[in-house]
Amino acid sequence: MKRKRSYSRITKQALSIFGKLIRVGRTERGMTAQELADRAGISRTTLYNIEKGAPGPEIGTVFEVAALVGIRLFDFDDRTLAMHSARLDAKLTLLPKSVRASKQEVDDDF
């Protein structure tokens, strides 16, 4: 049996807003739900779930649908995005590869 996942109010609101942005973008471009679903390679039901803000669809699928209707995920040009990506790569090389829970209990009783 599939376990039910709970999401915070903020996450639910963000999903709902993003879904509405996708629906507005689709409608402004005069695309039917079936046309967009076909272009994205998904079912109309999956598109319906994305537009309703359901948390189930894969994030890559949601981003692809957003791109197809012209929703920019980042407000930068390709050069700026590449620069940000390079900075993050440099920062990640300085950070530890993994984080482990501390085995020592902190003694904060002064």
Solvent accessible surface area in square Angstrom, and as a share of the most:
residue,aa,sasa,rsa
1,M,243,1.08
2,K,189,0.80
3,R,210,0.77
4,K,186,0.79
5,R,153,0.56
6,S,92,0.60
7,Y,72,0.27
8,S,65,0.42
9,R,166,0.61
10,I,119,0.60
11,T,52,0.30
12,K,120,0.51
13,Q,90,0.40
14,A,57,0.44
15,L,51,0.25
16,S,35,0.23
17,I,104,0.53
18,F,42,0.18
19,G,2,0.02
20,K,125,0.53
21,L,87,0.43
22,I,0,0.00
23,R,122,0.45
24,V,78,0.45
25,G,6,0.05
26,R,26,0.10
27,T,86,0.50
28,E,131,0.59
29,R,122,0.45
30,G,63,0.60
31,M,27,0.12
32,T,73,0.42
33,A,27,0.21
34,Q,81,0.36
35,E,87,0.39
36,L,0,0.00
37,A,0,0.00
38,D,94,0.48
39,R,154,0.56
40,A,22,0.17
41,G,68,0.65
42,I,35,0.18
43,S,61,0.39
44,R,143,0.52
45,T,91,0.53
46,T,37,0.22
47,L,1,0.00
48,Y,127,0.48
49,N,53,0.27
50,I,6,0.03
51,E,17,0.08
52,K,116,0.49
53,G,13,0.12
54,A,35,0.27
55,P,65,0.41
56,G,67,0.64
57,P,25,0.16
58,E,132,0.59
59,I,123,0.63
60,G,46,0.44
61,T,30,0.18
62,V,19,0.11
63,F,83,0.34
64,E,88,0.39
65,V,0,0.00
66,A,0,0.00
67,A,64,0.49
68,L,38,0.19
69,V,1,0.01
70,G,43,0.41
71,I,32,0.16
72,R,150,0.55
73,L,71,0.35
74,F,123,0.51
75,D,123,0.64
76,F,84,0.35
77,D,83,0.43
78,D,123,0.64
79,R,196,0.72
80,T,32,0.19
81,L,61,0.30
82,A,63,0.48
83,M,87,0.39
84,H,59,0.26
85,S,57,0.37
86,A,62,0.48
87,R,135,0.49
88,L,108,0.54
89,D,82,0.42
90,A,57,0.44
91,K,122,0.52
92,L,114,0.57
93,T,103,0.60
94,L,155,0.77
95,L,90,0.45
96,P,95,0.60
97,K,199,0.84
98,S,66,0.42
99,V,135,0.77
100,R,205,0.75
101,A,94,0.73
102,S,91,0.59
103,K,200,0.85
104,Q,154,0.69
105,E,166,0.74
106,V,121,0.69
107,D,118,0.61
108,D,102,0.53
109,D,126,0.65
110,F,229,0.95
